[in-house]
Amino acid sequence: MCVSMAKADFKGTRICLNDTNVPGLGQVHVLMYQNTAVSFAGPNAMLLHIPTQDIGQENFVDTSRFPHILDDMVDAHTPRNRGALRSAPKSVGSVQVFDVGMYTVVLAKSASDIPAALNRVPEAKRPMLNPALFDFYENAYPDFAVALCCFNSRFMSQAEPIMLWYPANCTENYRLPGIDCHTGGVPTLGVPVDVDHWLFLASDNMRGGKQVRYRERGMIPMDVLRLLPEQVYGAELHGRMPNGDFGIQEPKMLEYWGITRLAPPVRIV
């Protein structure tokens, strides 16, 4: 489940949000997102909206040396018997273009700024332009940063997780990106869509959850380990749900299926 720039098929989405206090960073939300691309080829991209504009290249973590962190969270709920934080980037205007793992990321404070930066993406990963899709994000999420995560599916099956952190936003419940559209077109919110993924939520203040044993722990730098939860609540979702983001009031609500679908903060007219 995601929004893609060209026709695609994705399955097995895993999303984790960790609300944690990190020395030197303060209270942050750590987002991890992963899925599997199926039966398509060529340049494409996923769009992720992030509820902050205080974010840059240094907020993204290369997980290529520990790609199973979300698999380990699944294993914590269904037991079976080196990236690092980056230094401050050199930005060009309000848009940054950088590589992290298998992705080339175009990160913008305004979705409308992304098209002009696509020529900075390697041609092998550069998706086709759809102005209407960027207009949708500009109108629906005006105060959100938008990350266009470009890849070439000829070299992709299950990609390593996209991992990033940003200052915690306490003005609303936990929001996990969940809008779905695999055609390259504009998502239709509220209509039923197929759901096939795991949601995970963690917080320093929660009690309970399942302990996560990271199989690649020895490959994970200490500054990245501080961003990862030691225990999580998880829920596996299948079937059909209205198209939109996922909202959860507090970590333990995930255990009790307290999951809602959230519309964008600005009504589309």
KAHUQUI-V30780 format. One record per helix or strand. SS is the DSSP state (a for helix, b for strand). FROM is the first residue (numbers start at 0). TO is the last residue. If there is no record, write none. Layout:
# KAHUQUI-V30780
SS_FROM_TO, SS_FROM_TO
This chain:
# KAHUQUI-V30780
b_2_3, b_9_21, b_25_36, b_42_49, a_56_58, b_59_60, a_68_76, b_91_91, b_94_99, b_102_107, a_110_112, a_114_119, a_122_124, a_130_139, b_144_151, a_152_154, b_157_157, b_161_166, b_173_175, b_180_180, b_191_202, b_209_210, a_216_218, a_221_224, b_230_241, b_244_247, a_250_254, b_258_261
